[in-house]
Amino acid sequence: MRQRQQKILAHVQKVGVSSLTELAQMFSVSEFTIRRDIDYLSQARLLVKVKGGAQRIETPTHFREAHLPSRMQINLAEKEKIAAKALEFIHPGDTIFLDGSSTITCFARALAGCCRDITVVTNSILVTLELSEANEIRVIGLGGIFDNETFSYVGFDVDLSPESFHVDKAFFSCTGFVPEQGTFENAAFNRNTKRLMAMWAEKVFLLIDSSKFGKRALAGVLDTDQIDTVITDKIQSPQIINSLKNHLVKLISTDK
């Protein structure tokens, strides 16, 4: 953010709501300039754009400050490109699962802006919030115990049979991905939900930026053989490409 945008954000968070006229006078710029600043800050989910001004986001401080700016802003440009590519696989009438990762939350934001007549199953509060104003997207939340590390509900009923829940496509991300082994997570409590949804999905998509390749974390989650398609920002080494081919995984890159 520019220094002026940082000051606008600080002011709006302090007073609650501020008008274009007030902000323009405060910073000695035109209302058009302030409007552009507010557009930027609202797109970054740091404040709410309202008629004639801006309003602070009424969410818990730790949620706004610790999770959105930190998790969502890492490799944001790459995540947005990956999300845009993943949209090509969404069709009207689809039922899809979205996990609680920052990359998939970015994908949910893209879905909200353009997709209609789909059903989204998720255990993520972040995903639900991104889709909350998309009136033509039906959202079904999975219950469980709230995990404040991922803002997701975990401990989904493992006794349900595959016939009781079906999705056309499941979209996941992860902390790390080793093609010879699979995906890894630090949030181990999320593992069972992801495994079940991968089992019950017709197609499984892994959306990861290239920094995730070759990394391991606390818990293994999905085997590579469970993944149908990997969407990433750029093609990796020949060894990774060959390993994915051996596992019959389709690799799609946004740099082509």
N, C-alpha and C positions, 0 to 999 in steps of 0.2 A: 504494500500500500504506500501511496504517497503520504507525505507528512500531513497535508491538509485532510486527507481521508481518515488518517488515524485520529486527528483531532475531532473531526465530525463524528466518528464512531464513539469516541470518549464522551463527547457532549451529549449525544443522543442517549447513551447508556446512563448518563447521570440524570438527565431531566425527564427521560421517558419518551417524549415526543417533541419534535421541532419542525418548524415550517421552512420551506424553501427560502422565503423572504428573510427570516431570522438568520439562517445559516449564510445566505449570500452577504448580508450586512456584516456578520461576524467576521467573515474571511475576505471581505472586500473583493468579491468576484460576482459574476452574473449568476442568476438563477439557473440558467442553462448549464453552466459549469457545475453547480451544486447538484443539479438533476443527474448529470453524468456520474458524479461521485456516488450518489445514492444508488444509482443503477448498478454500479460496480459492487458496492457493499452488500446490496440485497442479493445479487447473484451469488456472492460468496457466503450467503446465509449468515451475515454478521449483524444485519438489522432488517427491519421490515419496511418496504416502500409503501407509503400510504398517499392518498390524494393530497397534494400540496405540501408533502414533506416526508418525514421518516419517523419510525417508531422503533424502540428497542425490542429485542426478542425476549419475551417473558419465559425464559427457561432457566433451570438451575445453573448457577455460575460455573460449577465444575463441568457441566455438560457442554456449555458454550465455549469455555476457554480451553479446556483440556482436550476435548475430543474433536470438535469441528475444525478449528484452525490447525491442530497438530496432525491428526490422522488424515484428514481429508486433503490437506495442502501438500503432503509429500508426493512428489512425482505427479502432481495434479494434471499437467498437460498430457502426460502419457496415459493416465487413467481416462481422461476425457476422450482421447482418440480411440482407446480400446472400447469404451462404452459405445461410441458412435458406430464402430465396426460391428459390435454385438447386436445392435439394433436391426441389422440386416437379417437376423435369424428369428425375428419376432413377427408373427402373423396374427391377424384378427382371429379370435376364438381360442388362442393359445392359453393353456394353464401352465404357469412357470413358477419355479421356486427361486428365491433370492436369499442368499445368506447374509450375515451381518458384517461383512468386511467393508473397509472403506472403498475399495474398488467397486464392489457391487452396489454400495450406496450411491456412488457416482453414476453407475448404470441406471439405478432407479430414478435418479434425477433426469437422466436423458429420456427414459421411458415416459415419465410424467409429462414431458414437453411435446410428445408426438404420437404416442400410441393410444389406441382405443380398442374397446371390446376384447380385453384380455383379463385373466384372473391371475393375481399374484399371491402365492403362498409364501409366508416369511415368518421367521422368529425374531426379526430385527425391528427395534423401535425406530432406528434411523431410517430404514427403508420405508416403514409405515409413514413416517413424517414426510418423507420426500414425495410419497404418493397421495398424501391426504387431500390435496386439492385437485387431483386428476379424477374427475367425476365419472369418467367412462372406463376406469380401471377398478375392478373389484379386488379388494384386499382381504385375505384370510390370514389371521394370525395364529401361530402355533403357541400353545401354552407352555408352562414350565416354571422354572425358578429364574428370577432375574439375575443376570450376570453383569455387574457394573463395569467390567473390563471391555466388553464388546457391545454393551447396550442391547443384548439379546436375551431371549428366554431360552433356557437350556433344560435338559431332562425330559424332552418330549417322550411320550408313551412308547416305550420300546416293544410293548406287547401287541401293538396294532399289526395286523397282517398287511402285506403289500396291496391286497385288494381294497383295503379301506381308504387308501389315499393314493392318488395317481396324478402325476404332472407330466406334461409333454416334454418340458425342458427344464433342467436345473442349472443355475449359474452360481459358481463358487469362485472365491479367491482363496489366498492362503498366505502364511508367513514365509514359507519356502517351498520350493518344488525341485525334487531330484528325479529326472525322468526315469532312471533305473528303479526307483523305489515308489515315489508318489508324493503327495502333498504333506506338509507339516504345519502344525499350529502351536502357538504358545498357550492359547485358551483351550485347554484340554477338555473342559466341560462341554464345549460345542461339538465335540467329535461325533457323538452318537447321532445327533440330529442330522449332521451332514452326511454321515454314512447311510442312514435310513433314506434320506431324500434322494441320494445318488442311486440307491437300489431301486427306488420306486419311479425313477424318471426314465422316459424313453431315450433322451439324449442328455449327456452331461457336458457342460462347457466350463472350462477353467479360464478365468480372466486374470492375467497377471502382467505386471510390467517386468521388463527384462532383469531388473535387480533381484527378483525372487528366484531365478534359476540357480541351482547348485546350493541353495541354503537349506539347512535343517533347523528344526525347532524342537520343542519339548515332546510333542506327540505326533505320531503318524496318523493320518486321517484317511485319505483316499488313495487306493492303489492306482497306478498309472493305467492299468487295464480297465478301470472303471470310467476313464475319461474318453470322450469322443472327440472333442475339439479343444485346442488351446489357442486363445487369442492373446497376442502380446504386441508390444510396440515395435520390436525389431527382432529379426532372425538371429539366433544364437550360433554357437559353434557347430561345425559339421557333426561332432559327436552327439550333441543334443538332438539335432535334426534326425540323425540316423536312429537314435534310441527311440524317439517318438514314432518313427516309421515302423520300427520293429514291434511296437505296441499297438500299431494301427491307429495312432492318434493323428488327427488332422491338425496341422500347424498353420495358423493364419497370422500374418504380420500387418500392422498398420503402416509400415514404411514402404509398402509396395503399391 
